[in-house]
Amino acid sequence: MLMTARMTNPAFAVEGAMDALQAVSKSVSRAKLPINRALVHLRASQINGCGVCVDMHAREARKSGESEERVWAVAAWRETRYFSDAERAALALTEALTRLPDRSEQVSDEVWEAATEHFDETQLAALVLDIANVNVWNRLNIATRQIAGDQSW
């Protein structure tokens, strides 16, 4: 089955939208998170089933020096020894913020407190923004059926 996009990505179709989304990402970059953000992006994208973002963030992680084992293990991070405590806290927060309707207490105190042990307030704010931003991208790509490998960005 040949898949085609329903339309161009809305971030490109609406004037200024791409600049706004990129501005959030640049702001997050300035917070100097002590983890590889590509792993967070990859995990959210796996949960959401965004093929474009899974492909892009797996490649981004590898390009930034992540081992194949760590990239492959992101989906099963709890069952591996590949990730630091800070990365585990970030991945748990990513899952909680991505799977909001899956539990009555969307972001548990336990998940939040684990994150506060590894990130200062600015970093934690940046991490929350980063997770929200990747979820926006996932939803834009999924709604418009963007196809992995078709992007020039």
PATORBA-578279 format. One line per 2 residues: their letters; for each residue x, y, z of C-alpha. Coordinates in nm, 3 decimals, always signed. Layout:
a = X Y Z | ...
This chain:
ml = +0.000 +0.000 +0.000 | +0.143 +0.335 -0.103
mt = +0.090 +0.588 +0.170 | +0.056 +0.955 +0.097
ar = +0.025 +1.256 +0.322 | -0.319 +1.409 +0.354
mt = -0.175 +1.759 +0.329 | +0.147 +1.944 +0.395
np = +0.242 +1.958 +0.762 | +0.041 +2.238 +0.929
af = +0.362 +2.387 +1.071 | +0.461 +2.464 +0.713
av = +0.114 +2.558 +0.593 | +0.041 +2.827 +0.853
eg = +0.266 +3.130 +0.838 | +0.477 +3.164 +1.150
am = +0.384 +2.826 +1.300 | +0.719 +2.663 +1.223
da = +0.906 +2.961 +1.366 | +0.700 +2.939 +1.686
lq = +0.758 +2.566 +1.732 | +1.128 +2.607 +1.662
av = +1.146 +2.895 +1.910 | +1.019 +2.665 +2.186
sk = +1.285 +2.410 +2.094 | +1.558 +2.674 +2.098
sv = +1.444 +2.796 +2.440 | +1.456 +2.441 +2.573
sr = +1.807 +2.400 +2.431 | +1.928 +2.696 +2.634
ak = +1.824 +2.520 +2.957 | +2.111 +2.271 +2.905
lp = +1.928 +1.953 +3.001 | +2.178 +1.692 +3.125
in = +2.024 +1.421 +2.907 | +1.996 +1.356 +2.536
ra = +1.664 +1.512 +2.437 | +1.641 +1.281 +2.136
lv = +1.567 +0.992 +2.374 | +1.272 +1.181 +2.524
hl = +1.148 +1.273 +2.176 | +1.186 +0.913 +2.061
ra = +0.990 +0.773 +2.357 | +0.697 +1.012 +2.315
sq = +0.692 +0.942 +1.942 | +0.692 +0.565 +2.001
in = +0.395 +0.596 +2.237 | +0.205 +0.816 +1.992
gc = +0.290 +0.600 +1.691 | +0.438 +0.885 +1.491
gv = +0.650 +0.713 +1.227 | +0.804 +1.038 +1.106
cv = +0.924 +1.132 +1.453 | +1.035 +0.782 +1.552
dm = +1.250 +0.770 +1.239 | +1.385 +1.123 +1.284
ha = +1.463 +1.099 +1.657 | +1.621 +0.753 +1.633
re = +1.850 +0.890 +1.362 | +1.912 +1.206 +1.567
ar = +2.005 +0.997 +1.872 | +2.248 +0.785 +1.672
ks = +2.401 +1.094 +1.510 | +2.455 +1.250 +1.852
ge = +2.652 +0.945 +1.965 | +2.392 +0.717 +2.121
se = +2.460 +0.346 +2.080 | +2.224 +0.127 +1.882
er = +2.147 -0.061 +2.203 | +2.029 +0.253 +2.382
vw = +1.819 +0.366 +2.087 | +1.656 +0.023 +2.054
av = +1.599 +0.000 +2.429 | +1.414 +0.331 +2.470
aa = +1.078 +0.152 +2.431 | +1.172 -0.086 +2.714
wr = +1.384 +0.148 +2.925 | +1.255 +0.008 +3.255
et = +1.387 -0.338 +3.172 | +1.741 -0.237 +3.078
ry = +2.054 -0.109 +3.246 | +2.134 +0.133 +2.964
fs = +1.988 +0.448 +3.120 | +2.096 +0.672 +3.407
da = +1.862 +0.768 +3.689 | +1.817 +1.113 +3.533
er = +1.726 +0.958 +3.198 | +1.484 +0.720 +3.369
aa = +1.318 +1.013 +3.547 | +1.288 +1.202 +3.216
la = +1.148 +0.898 +3.036 | +0.894 +0.835 +3.314
lt = +0.783 +1.198 +3.295 | +0.765 +1.171 +2.916
ea = +0.537 +0.870 +2.942 | +0.315 +1.036 +3.204
lt = +0.275 +1.357 +3.002 | +0.219 +1.166 +2.678
rl = -0.033 +0.917 +2.820 | -0.251 +1.168 +3.005
pd = -0.583 +0.980 +2.977 | -0.433 +0.646 +3.087
rs = -0.447 +0.712 +3.461 | -0.648 +0.914 +3.710
eq = -0.339 +1.092 +3.846 | -0.178 +1.180 +3.515
vs = +0.158 +1.284 +3.658 | +0.200 +1.113 +3.992
de = +0.387 +1.270 +4.279 | +0.636 +0.984 +4.251
vw = +0.715 +1.061 +3.887 | +0.735 +1.435 +3.955
ea = +0.956 +1.397 +4.263 | +1.193 +1.165 +4.075
at = +1.230 +1.434 +3.809 | +1.297 +1.705 +4.069
eh = +1.586 +1.498 +4.204 | +1.770 +1.525 +3.873
fd = +1.663 +1.857 +3.723 | +1.658 +2.208 +3.864
et = +1.347 +2.422 +3.815 | +1.459 +2.569 +3.483
ql = +1.561 +2.229 +3.350 | +1.238 +2.070 +3.467
aa = +1.035 +2.348 +3.305 | +1.234 +2.297 +2.985
lv = +1.175 +1.922 +2.998 | +0.799 +1.971 +3.036
ld = +0.799 +2.216 +2.742 | +1.008 +1.974 +2.537
ia = +0.772 +1.684 +2.602 | +0.471 +1.901 +2.517
nv = +0.641 +2.020 +2.197 | +0.724 +1.671 +2.071
nv = +0.365 +1.570 +2.142 | +0.248 +1.864 +1.928
wn = +0.471 +1.748 +1.643 | +0.345 +1.390 +1.680
rl = -0.014 +1.506 +1.656 | +0.051 +1.729 +1.355
ni = +0.224 +1.446 +1.171 | -0.033 +1.182 +1.262
at = -0.337 +1.397 +1.178 | -0.203 +1.479 +0.835
rq = -0.052 +1.134 +0.779 | +0.303 +1.253 +0.721
ia = +0.518 +0.966 +0.596 | +0.859 +0.873 +0.736
gd = +1.127 +0.937 +0.478 | +0.931 +1.205 +0.291
qs = +1.067 +1.498 +0.491 | +1.338 +1.729 +0.373
w = +1.389 +1.869 +0.723
